């Protein structure tokens, strides 16, 4: 028997950063995001030997350990080991196994790949151990393992987006309370968004933790410029929700642009001269708005493009040695099955 799972990556449209503590604890956060046809995958194959064999197929890394309650921290495949250690300590794992993973986009690109992999891993262990965990429980557990047990800086939206799937307006409160509001967006509006939005990989990854830590320091130190920018970005999530539900597609480009302007005020590392040069080139070629995805500093960017200008925008971006990523929006979140 082989147990499998997959969870989708996401595009964040508005509100990103307001899901990060302490802002969400003090003021409440709001984010609008949507999942796309890029996935994190995990599979568990039980074996007879008392071994734990971990393999990241996309990174060509294999680690083998004796079956113990807790795997050592040695700098290799730490997320895989953290999820195993949690389930081993809390539920007991008495059989050896092979764990395979792969992600369609590597960490540090702004699509939530690390947190999405945490969801896929949580889901596959829950399936193998036959644990009756609901969507909120899986998302919260993936968040707990990644943010609290591993101490990785970041927010909460990625785990919930990967678990629930689709277009969601999410609200974040103190004590890790999260409310996911699925949006029933007209299919024609979704298709139009796919036609207008261009997903561009800048060819540079970044370490999101340092950017997020600066953002957290700004809130703790009561940096009013940063906090006010977060207030505006949170309000834009509600405006983006209304624009999508009512089919005001042209408004989305404007909101993306306004959001990027304010996002850069949240922390210094969110943008840089390279990101600004790419953004300016796209806007000069006819884009009506855009933003850097995730914490910023590199990775993927998204641009809102009129049909008549799309090819010119792609041509303008070609000199930056990046690439346009094909995608589709997907409704389903985490999937688990066995064969």
C-alpha positions in Angstrom: 0.0 0.0 0.0 1.2 3.5 -0.9 -0.3 6.6 0.7 -0.2 9.8 -1.3 -1.2 13.5 -1.0 -0.9 16.7 -3.0 -1.6 20.3 -2.1 -1.7 23.4 -4.4 0.5 26.4 -4.3 -1.1 29.8 -4.2 -1.0 33.4 -5.6 -1.6 36.1 -2.9 -3.6 39.0 -4.3 -4.0 41.3 -1.3 -3.4 41.5 2.4 -0.2 39.5 2.5 1.8 40.2 5.6 -1.2 41.0 7.8 -1.5 37.2 8.6 1.8 37.5 10.5 2.0 37.9 14.2 2.1 40.2 16.0 0.1 42.3 13.5 -2.7 39.8 13.3 -2.9 39.5 17.1 -3.0 43.2 17.7 -5.2 44.4 14.7 -6.6 41.4 13.0 -5.4 40.4 9.5 -7.1 39.8 6.2 -5.8 38.1 3.0 -7.2 37.2 -0.4 -5.5 34.4 -2.3 -6.2 31.7 -4.8 -4.6 28.3 -5.5 -3.0 27.4 -8.8 -2.1 24.2 -10.7 1.4 23.9 -9.1 1.7 21.3 -6.4 3.6 19.9 -3.4 3.4 16.1 -3.3 4.2 13.5 -0.7 4.0 9.7 -0.6 4.6 7.1 2.1 5.5 3.5 1.3 5.7 1.3 4.4 8.6 -1.2 4.3 9.6 -4.2 6.4 12.9 -2.9 7.6 13.0 -0.6 10.7 14.3 2.3 8.7 13.1 5.8 7.8 14.1 6.7 4.3 13.4 10.3 3.2 13.8 11.4 -0.4 13.2 14.8 -1.9 12.8 13.8 -5.6 13.0 17.4 -6.9 16.2 18.2 -5.0 17.9 14.8 -5.4 18.5 14.3 -1.7 18.1 11.0 0.1 18.5 10.5 3.9 18.3 7.2 5.7 17.9 6.7 9.5 17.1 3.9 11.9 13.5 4.0 13.0 13.4 6.0 16.2 11.0 8.3 18.0 12.9 11.4 16.9 15.1 12.0 13.9 18.2 14.1 14.4 18.6 17.7 13.3 21.5 17.7 10.9 20.5 20.3 8.3 19.1 17.9 5.7 15.4 17.7 4.9 14.5 19.4 8.1 10.8 19.9 7.3 10.3 16.3 6.5 11.9 15.3 9.8 9.9 17.8 11.8 6.6 16.5 10.5 7.8 12.9 11.2 8.9 13.8 14.7 5.6 15.4 15.5 3.5 12.4 14.4 6.0 10.0 16.0 5.9 11.7 19.4 2.1 12.2 19.4 0.8 9.1 17.7 3.6 6.6 17.6 5.1 5.2 14.4 6.3 1.6 14.8 6.9 0.6 11.1 9.6 1.6 8.7 8.8 3.6 5.6 10.0 5.5 2.6 8.8 9.1 2.3 9.0 10.8 -1.1 8.3 14.5 -1.8 8.4 16.9 -4.7 7.3 20.5 -5.2 6.6 22.2 -8.6 8.3 25.4 -7.3 11.3 25.4 -4.9 11.3 27.4 -1.6 11.9 31.1 -1.7 9.8 32.0 -4.7 6.7 33.5 -3.1 4.1 30.9 -3.9 4.1 29.3 -0.4 5.9 26.2 -1.4 7.4 25.3 2.0 4.1 25.7 3.8 2.3 23.8 1.1 4.8 21.0 1.4 4.1 21.0 5.2 0.4 20.6 4.4 1.1 17.7 2.0 3.3 16.0 4.6 0.7 16.5 7.4 -1.9 15.1 5.1 0.0 12.0 4.0 0.9 11.1 7.6 -2.7 11.6 8.7 -3.8 9.3 5.9 -1.3 6.6 6.8 -2.1 6.7 10.5 -5.9 6.9 9.7 -6.3 10.1 11.8 -9.7 11.9 11.4 -8.3 15.4 11.0 -10.5 18.1 9.4 -9.3 20.9 7.1 -8.9 23.4 9.9 -7.0 20.9 12.0 -4.6 20.0 9.2 -3.9 23.6 8.3 -3.3 24.6 11.9 -1.1 21.5 12.6 1.1 22.3 9.5 1.3 25.9 10.8 2.2 24.7 14.3 5.0 22.4 13.1 6.5 24.9 10.7 6.2 28.1 12.8 6.2 27.0 16.4 8.0 23.7 16.5 10.6 24.5 13.9 10.7 28.2 14.6 10.4 29.3 11.0 9.3 32.9 10.6 6.1 33.4 8.5 2.4 33.9 8.4 -0.6 31.6 8.4 -2.2 32.1 4.9 -0.2 29.5 3.0 -1.2 26.5 5.1 -4.9 27.4 4.9 -4.8 28.1 1.2 -3.1 24.8 0.5 -5.6 22.9 2.6 -8.8 24.5 1.5 -8.0 25.4 -2.1 -9.8 27.8 -4.4 -10.3 31.5 -4.0 -10.5 32.5 -0.3 -10.9 35.6 1.8 -9.1 34.7 5.1 -9.3 36.5 8.4 -6.7 36.2 11.1 -7.0 37.0 14.8 -5.2 36.5 18.1 -4.7 33.1 19.6 -4.2 31.6 16.1 -7.9 31.9 15.2 -8.4 31.8 11.5 -11.7 32.0 9.5 -11.6 30.9 5.8 -14.3 32.4 3.7 -14.5 30.5 0.3 -15.5 32.8 -2.6 -18.0 31.7 -5.2 -16.6 33.7 -8.1 -18.3 33.5 -11.5 -16.5 31.1 -13.8 -16.2 33.8 -16.5 -14.5 36.1 -14.1 -12.0 33.4 -13.2 -11.3 32.7 -16.8 -10.8 36.4 -17.5 -8.3 36.6 -14.5 -6.3 33.7 -16.0 -6.2 35.6 -19.3 -5.1 38.9 -17.8 -2.6 37.8 -15.1 0.9 37.0 -16.1 3.0 35.0 -13.6 6.8 35.8 -14.0 9.7 34.1 -12.3 12.4 36.7 -11.7 15.2 34.0 -11.7 16.2 35.0 -8.1 15.1 33.3 -4.9 15.2 35.0 -1.5 15.2 34.2 2.2 11.7 35.3 3.3 12.5 34.8 7.0 14.7 37.9 7.3 12.1 40.1 5.5 9.3 38.7 7.8 11.4 39.2 10.9 12.0 42.9 10.0 8.2 43.3 9.4 7.6 41.8 12.9 10.1 44.1 14.5 8.4 47.1 12.9 5.1 46.2 14.5 6.7 45.5 17.9 8.5 48.8 17.8 5.3 50.7 16.8 6.8 51.9 13.5 3.8 53.9 12.3 4.7 54.0 8.6 4.9 50.2 8.5 1.8 49.6 10.5 -0.3 52.1 8.5 0.9 50.4 5.3 -0.4 47.1 6.7 -3.7 48.7 7.6 -4.1 49.8 3.9 -3.1 46.4 2.6 -5.6 44.7 4.8 -8.4 47.0 3.6 -7.3 46.2 0.0 -8.0 42.5 0.6 -11.7 43.4 1.2 -11.7 45.7 -1.9 -10.1 42.9 -4.0 -12.8 40.5 -2.8 -15.6 42.9 -3.9 -13.9 43.4 -7.3 -13.7 39.7 -8.0 -17.2 38.9 -6.8 -18.8 41.7 -8.8 -16.7 41.2 -12.0 -14.9 44.5 -11.8 -11.8 42.9 -13.3 -10.2 46.2 -14.5 -10.1 47.3 -10.8 -7.8 44.4 -9.9 -4.8 45.8 -11.8 -5.1 49.1 -9.9 -5.4 47.3 -6.6 -2.3 45.2 -7.3 -0.3 48.4 -8.1 -1.5 50.2 -5.0 -0.8 47.2 -2.8 2.7 46.9 -4.1 3.4 50.5 -3.3 2.3 50.1 0.3 3.8 46.6 0.7 7.3 48.1 0.1 6.7 50.3 3.2 6.3 47.2 5.4 10.0 46.2 5.4 13.1 47.3 3.5 13.8 43.9 1.9 10.5 43.5 0.1 11.7 45.2 -3.0 15.2 46.1 -4.4 16.6 47.7 -7.5 16.3 44.5 -9.5 12.6 44.0 -8.6 11.8 47.7 -9.2 13.5 47.5 -12.6 11.4 44.5 -13.6 8.3 46.1 -12.4 9.0 49.4 -14.2 9.7 47.5 -17.5 6.4 45.7 -17.3 4.5 48.9 -16.5 6.1 50.8 -19.4 5.2 47.9 -21.7 1.5 48.2 -20.8 0.9 46.3 -17.5 -1.8 48.0 -15.4 -0.4 46.7 -12.1 1.5 44.0 -10.4 3.3 42.9 -7.3 6.0 40.7 -5.9 4.5 37.5 -4.4 5.2 36.2 -0.9 7.4 38.1 1.5 9.2 39.8 -1.4 12.8 40.3 -2.4 12.7 38.0 -5.4 10.9 34.9 -6.6 7.7 35.2 -8.6 5.9 38.4 -9.6 2.4 38.8 -11.0 1.3 41.4 -13.6 -2.2 42.5 -14.7 -2.0 42.7 -18.5 -4.4 44.0 -21.1 -4.8 41.4 -23.9 -3.5 43.7 -26.6 -0.3 44.4 -24.6 0.5 40.9 -23.2 3.0 40.0 -25.9 4.8 43.3 -25.5 5.0 42.8 -21.8 6.4 39.3 -22.2 9.0 40.7 -24.6 10.0 43.5 -22.2 10.5 41.0 -19.4 12.6 38.6 -21.5 15.7 40.6 -21.0 15.7 39.8 -17.3 16.6 36.1 -17.8 13.4 35.0 -16.0 10.5 33.1 -17.5 6.7 33.2 -17.7 5.1 30.4 -15.7 1.9 28.8 -17.2 -0.8 28.0 -14.6 -4.5 27.6 -14.1 -6.6 28.4 -11.0 -7.8 25.3 -9.2 -10.6 24.8 -6.8 -9.4 21.8 -4.8 -7.1 22.0 -1.9 -5.3 19.1 -0.1 -6.0 15.6 -1.6 -5.2 12.3 0.1 -5.5 8.8 -1.2 -4.0 5.3 -1.1 -3.3 2.7 -3.8 
